[in-house]
Amino acid sequence: MARKIPYMQIRGGSSKGLYFNASDLPSDEDKRNRFLLLAMEGTLEGDSRQIDGLGGATSLTSKVAIIRPSTSPEADLDYLFVQVVVGEGRVSTTQTCGNILAGVPHFALETGLIEPGLEKTTVRVKMMNTGAICEITAQTPGGILAEKGDAAVDGVPGTSAPVICNYLDIEGSSCGSLFPTRKLTDMIDGKEVTCIDNGMPVVLLKASDFKLSGNESVEELETNENLKTEIESIRLQAGRIMNLGDVSNETIPKMCLISSPLKGGIVNTRMFIPKRVHEAIGVLAAVSVATACVYQGTVANEIAEISSNESLFKLEHPTGAMTIQLQIEDDNKEPKIRSAGIIRTARILSKGEVYLP
């Protein structure tokens, strides 16, 4: 009989994945990763269809969250994000995921890892991939996790109760500093780029440098093989100067084409994550892009349309927009991002036991 492991499937933001209690998985990392591959793909060899597992055959639906009570005095829960690389028979823990993070309170409340408040429940979560802390507030009127609400997330049908995520001190969480190359712009393959890490390593590039409008559809960009080859060449070189080493088999840095906004945002984006084109934009990638927009001298600031004293930054993407709230302090006439807030939604889709072959 197949081995059975308790799981929960939750949509967090515009992603969804399997959530596990760390105590239900092997403590050995290699064994744990084999379990996750079998759960998501049904094989260790890689299956892009994920037909014999619970994965959704895209990078946005092939995600895993592992939760446990925190061992840190500054947090309530520890959250490890695992990306199952679709069809390649491997996983990656080099990045975190803000969308999947939004579902952590739902998992913790449903499994009894935390107790609900009478109106709201706030939990401090340590993102084990980076070591940063996020303070998350879920709505729990009467001690019951709310489903209905007016919060909307582009790329997700309908509305739901808001989940408020406030990221604390995430600067340089993967690369060691906000601008890991120590420059606001670099030249790679003749293209001007900005390398930044405010929660997610991102390389920003001007769409016009690739003779693009920046408003191309996901399908257009996916089929542009010459463009993808150019961007991957830049990514591999950027990885080394961003203190990430050889990133040929890694999911970071993300690559973001930027152009002038078209629908009232501050900038228009097309995100490569890193080899497929995102239908929207990742939460922490959006934080990094918004941060780059406020620093004079970056390729983003050159394009961004920002009014003075702005704290809400709307980033346009293929399926709508995402708004980031930045708490900015001026430090010797240079901005300093103290925290970044964003509203997400989440919903428990199923719970039970996954049978491993």
Secondary structure, DSSP 8 states (H G I E B T S, - for coil): --EEEEEEEEEETTEEEEEEEGGGS-SSHHHHHHHHHHHHHS-SS--TT-TTSS--SSGGGSEEEEEEE-SSTT-SEEEEEEEEETTTTEEE-SS--HHHHTTHHHHHHHHTSS---SSEEEEEEEETTTTEEEEEEEE-GGGS-----SB--TTSSS-B--EEEEEES-BTTTTSSSSTTSSS-EEETTEEEEEEEBSSEEEEEEGGGGT--S---HHHHHT-HHHHHHHHHHHHHHHHHTT----TTS--SEEEEEE--SSSSSEEEEEESSSSB-SS--HHHHHHHHHHHHSTTSHHHHH----TT--EEEEEETTEEEEEEEEEEEETTEEEEEEEEEEE-EEEEEEEEEEE-
